[in-house]
Amino acid sequence: MRRVAILGWYGSPNLGDEAELAAILAHLAGFSPPPAVTVFSHHPAHTQAAHGGYPGGLRALPRNPFTAAALRALRGSRLLILGGGGLIQDQTSLYNLPIFTAFGLVAAALGRPLFWWGVGVEPLVTGLGRAQARLLVRLAPPGGVRVRDAQSRRLLLAAGVPPARVVVSADPAVSRGPWAGDAQQAAAEQPPVNSARSLQPAALGNSRPTARVAFCVRDLPNNPKGGSWGYLLPVAAQRRLGLGGRGAAAHRRRATAFYTQLAAAADHLIERYNVQVLFVPFWPGRDDAIAVQVQAQMHYPARATAYPAPLTPAQARALLGTMELVVAVRLHALIFAAAAGVPGVGFAYARKIRGFMTRTGQAAHVLNPATLTRPLLEATLDRVWAQRAGLHDTLAAQMAELQTLADGDAAWVRAWLES
């Protein structure tokens, strides 16, 4: 039996999650022969269209383990892969973990083990969440719980998981492979020039930009962390109802101040280094709305353009590889940049940002949005800009290590299928 099932946060517009699926499928496609795959997706039609060319044969199904089709797919698989992303957390909603727990239990009842492929763990704030994490670990065979950073492992150990059960690996999206795209093609695809006029047109004269810097922004989350009734709703419902957890008004002020700081960062790079700023959305419809807010506060908005969505993960990775610097609130923007030797400046709205930047020798390039000041931001940008050429080799070495770890995840799956 050479069939696997894959479960994650797939089928959404989030390029990071889609990159993880693309990387996992690229590994599986290299097996001889490639296993047939069932992907459980938020939007099966989207997943089918995006990955239907997978050589082993791919079928996308809704994320419901109790349908007849899902039961047949799980029964016919050797393995259920819990694939990439910050899936193990309950700080944003009570409903985050039960879907993974239900799939794991159904698969176990059918005699199918669970494999964690470079999974991220964020805070587990309730006893129920910690119990579900322990259960999902028990459903995996020895060596089958592989997390993407040391912080994820520490959080599982704090939840009561035995240390010997957890292996630190890497995010699947660090992987090499054809899914990473063509950098030359991406460089040739210039975004349209923004029609906004500079608020200070004389300040820069008519000098032509000499380099490009990508900004990959997102909203600043205000997770309920179990502290409000909104926690009892799914995250999508929280967004629709405009629920922001405790201190929502104070959080809105902090978020607005943070977007102002991002605008100041863009202006600083434009004024001092004569760059063109490119906003690259990783979640179309969300990130570009924040980019509009940032650009509206810039002194030089004519020097900022927005790349037209949608991009595939391969296109985004290739595009960021042509930048001089990537300033990001999105983890996978920093991963894509580092894969090409491009340094990043990251904003640690979640632990995963600091975890990745530390592993790639960029711990000093991480800033906390809650304590950010303009002098600190500008000093960090100046330091990274001055060191960017020398950082290329450091990033290459660090990413090579992470890529080897990601290859190890694929090797575990290959060995399981061949056993």
Disulfide bonds with the S-S distance in Angstrom:
none
